[in-house]
């Protein structure tokens, strides 16, 4: 699904300072795997997820996503492959506050040029599947945290991506809602979705088929 070859990400906040957020990471994630990326705050795990998700490109090294080298793609090419292959789930949900749950789920499909009737049918189907059939017309601030995260998962599935990247998906949820969201993600993986979760939550890591530990921008385990 995705392969990183000696990937570095270096930031230069000033001419005299270099910050190596990711240092020489090589990692292969196969189709259908569930991988947890764990590490302390500042370890580089979120930067690594951004690189894997085509939200950024490496300073050095190569990243192959679904057989395509994304390392040298321009922003429009990155956006195109990102929209087709990857679904994102974030800790803070990242829903558009002025859009209803239904409209938030439709949004990724608009960018991919999906026909309006098919777009509406898929968004309704996804929200019903995730138990939100009676919340489709609600704005994000009218939903609980767990409900917002389920809307975010529905949005991540809108374009039927091959891989789901989740950054601390239960971080802002109570234990009951967190378990429900985790069960949803595990269920999607069992149905064949490649799942990569960045987390410090041990209960999530235990569910993964493989745990990758990051420290100071390097894989240490």
KACOR-V842269 format. One record per residue. PHI is phi as a letter, one per 40 degrees, with the letter a starting at -180 (none if undefined). PSI is psi as a letter, one per 40 degrees, with the letter a starting at -180 (999 if undefined). Layout:
phi = <PHI;PHI>
psi = <PSI;PSI>
This chain:
phi = <none;a;b;b;b;f;c;b;b;b;b;b;c;a;c;c;b;b;b;c;c;b;b;g;c;b;a;b;b;c;d;g;c;b;b;b;b;b;i;c;d;g;c;h;c;c;c;c;c;c;c;c;c;g;c;a;b;c;c;b;g;b;b;b;b;f;g;b;c;c;c;b;c;c;d;c;c;c;c;c;c;c;c;c;b;b;b;b;b;b;d;c;g;f;c;c;c;c;b;c;d;c;c;c;c;c;d;c;c;c;c;c;g;c;c;d;c;c;c;c;c;c;c;c;c;c;c;c;c;c;g;b;c;c;b;c;c;c;c;d;c;c;b;c;d;c;c;c;c;c;c;c;c;d;c;c;c;d;c;f;c;c;b;b;b;b;b;f;c;b;c;b;b;c;c;c;c;c;c;c;c;c;c;c;c;c;c;c;c;c;c;h;c;c;b;b;b;c;a;b;c;c;c;c;d;c;c;c;c;a;b;b;c;b;a;f;g;b;c;b;a>
psi = <d;i;h;h;h;f;h;i;h;h;i;g;d;i;d;e;h;h;h;g;d;h;h;f;h;h;h;h;h;i;h;e;i;h;h;h;h;i;i;i;h;e;e;e;d;d;d;d;d;d;d;d;e;f;e;i;i;i;d;i;a;i;h;h;h;f;e;h;h;e;d;e;i;i;d;d;d;d;d;d;d;d;d;d;d;h;h;i;h;i;d;e;d;f;i;h;d;e;i;i;d;d;d;d;d;d;d;d;d;d;d;e;f;h;i;d;d;d;d;d;d;d;d;d;d;d;d;d;d;e;f;f;d;e;e;d;e;i;i;d;e;e;i;i;d;d;d;d;d;d;d;d;d;d;d;d;e;d;e;f;i;d;h;h;h;h;h;f;e;e;d;e;i;i;d;d;d;d;d;d;d;d;d;d;d;d;d;d;d;d;e;e;h;h;h;h;h;h;i;e;h;d;d;d;d;d;d;i;d;h;h;h;h;h;h;f;e;i;h;e;999>
